[in-house]
Each structure stands twice: as C-alpha cells, then as structure tokens.
C-alpha cells in the first residue's frame, strides 16, 4: 500500500517538483497551497506525512500545526533558523523533521524514507 504524503507550499514550482519526485518513487501525493488548504484537504485524506513550508500567506503555520492530528509533519524552510528556534519548532509532538530549502532531492527522499520507516 503506497504511503500518502501531503506537500503544503505556496510556491508552485516546489509543489510540482516534490510531487513529481515523490510519485516517481511510488508515493501517493496530495498538494495544498497553504495551511488553510491543508486543513480542508485533511477532511478528505489522511496522509502518512505532511511536508509543510514554514512561511506561507494566510493563517500562520504555528496556528495550523496544533489542528493537525494523527499525521507526522516535516517542516520545509528556506529561512535559516538558529538552534533555539529550531528546538521551539520541533516541540510539537507530531513534528518529525526540519528540512532546509533548497534541499537535495536524494537527501529529501532519504529523510522521508527514514520518517515513514
């Protein structure tokens, strides 16, 4: 059974690139353009992992995260974060990784594989 990954990013090129790469590796992929769109789509699908951009327009991601239950979340961030800020972001129990953009595709795939077992 293919694992489902939701890609939440306001940048079309990131969404489409990551979707294409993941689908080639056999994952089922759902995309969302921001946190609010993510919450709406969670009513219809239950992803095994959510890859979520930290900085997006609309409701702040830090307000979206607590509303997401039963899904692992890995942040995607272009913003360089200090160790203290990273620790704060990883405090939510379902946050499982913090992936820096731009990311190497092979590294992204390896980290996803590790997260999903």
C-alpha positions as CSV (number, residue, x, y, z in Angstrom):
1,X,0.0,0.0,0.0
2,X,1.5,3.3,-1.1
3,X,2.2,5.9,1.6
4,X,0.4,9.2,1.2
5,X,2.4,12.5,1.5
6,X,0.8,15.9,1.5
7,X,3.0,18.7,0.2
8,X,2.0,22.1,1.6
9,X,3.8,25.0,0.0
10,X,2.8,28.3,-1.5
11,X,5.4,28.0,-4.3
12,X,4.0,26.2,-7.3
13,X,7.5,25.1,-8.5
14,X,8.3,23.5,-5.1
15,X,4.9,21.7,-5.0
16,X,5.1,20.3,-8.6
17,X,8.8,19.3,-8.3
18,X,8.3,17.5,-5.0
19,X,5.1,15.9,-6.2
20,X,6.8,14.6,-9.4
21,X,9.8,13.2,-7.5
22,X,7.7,11.5,-4.8
23,X,5.2,10.0,-7.3
24,X,8.1,8.5,-9.3
25,X,9.2,6.8,-6.0
26,X,5.7,5.3,-5.6
27,X,4.2,7.7,-3.1
28,X,0.6,9.0,-3.4
29,X,0.8,12.8,-3.3
30,X,-1.7,15.4,-2.3
31,X,-0.8,19.1,-2.6
32,X,-2.1,22.1,-0.7
33,X,-1.2,25.8,-1.3
34,X,-1.2,26.9,2.3
35,X,-2.2,25.9,5.9
36,X,-5.9,26.5,5.5
37,X,-6.0,24.5,2.3
38,X,-4.1,21.7,4.1
39,X,-6.7,21.6,6.9
40,X,-9.5,21.5,4.3
41,X,-7.9,18.6,2.5
42,X,-7.3,16.7,5.7
43,X,-11.1,16.2,5.9
44,X,-10.8,14.0,2.8
45,X,-7.4,12.4,3.1
46,X,-5.2,11.1,5.9
47,X,-1.6,11.5,4.8
48,X,1.2,9.5,6.5
49,X,3.4,12.5,6.3
50,X,2.9,16.3,5.7
51,X,5.8,18.3,4.2
52,X,5.0,21.8,5.2
53,X,6.6,25.1,4.3
54,X,7.1,27.3,7.4
55,X,6.5,30.6,5.8
56,X,3.2,30.9,3.8
57,X,0.5,33.5,3.4
58,X,-2.8,33.0,5.3
59,X,-3.1,31.6,8.7
60,X,0.3,31.3,10.4
61,X,1.7,27.8,10.3
62,X,2.2,27.8,14.0
63,X,-1.6,28.1,14.4
64,X,-2.2,25.3,11.8
65,X,0.1,22.7,13.3
66,X,-1.9,22.2,16.6
67,X,-5.0,21.5,14.5
68,X,-3.4,18.6,12.7
69,X,-3.8,15.3,14.4
70,X,-2.6,11.8,13.5
71,X,0.0,12.9,10.9
72,X,3.7,13.3,11.0
73,X,4.9,16.7,9.9
74,X,8.3,17.7,8.5
75,X,8.9,21.4,8.0
76,X,10.4,22.7,4.8
77,X,12.1,26.0,5.4
78,X,14.1,28.4,3.3
79,X,14.7,30.5,6.4
80,X,17.9,29.8,8.3
81,X,17.0,29.1,11.9
82,X,19.1,29.2,15.0
83,X,19.3,26.1,17.2
84,X,16.9,27.6,19.8
85,X,14.3,28.5,17.3
86,X,14.6,25.0,15.7
87,X,14.1,23.4,19.1
88,X,11.0,25.5,19.6
89,X,9.6,24.5,16.2
90,X,10.3,20.8,16.9
91,X,8.4,20.8,20.3
92,X,5.0,19.9,18.8
93,X,4.8,16.1,19.2
94,X,3.9,15.4,15.5
95,X,6.9,17.4,14.1
96,X,9.4,14.8,13.0
97,X,11.9,16.7,10.9
98,X,13.1,20.1,9.7
99,X,14.3,20.1,6.1
100,X,16.2,23.2,4.8
101,X,15.4,24.6,1.4
102,X,16.9,24.3,-1.2
103,X,17.1,20.6,-0.5
104,X,19.0,17.9,-2.3
105,X,16.3,15.5,-3.8
106,X,18.2,12.4,-2.7
107,X,18.5,13.7,0.8
108,X,14.8,14.6,0.9
109,X,13.9,11.1,-0.3
110,X,16.3,9.5,2.3
111,X,14.8,11.6,5.1
112,X,11.2,10.7,4.0
113,X,12.1,7.0,3.9
114,X,13.6,7.2,7.4
115,X,10.5,9.1,8.8
116,X,8.0,6.6,7.2
117,X,10.0,3.5,8.1
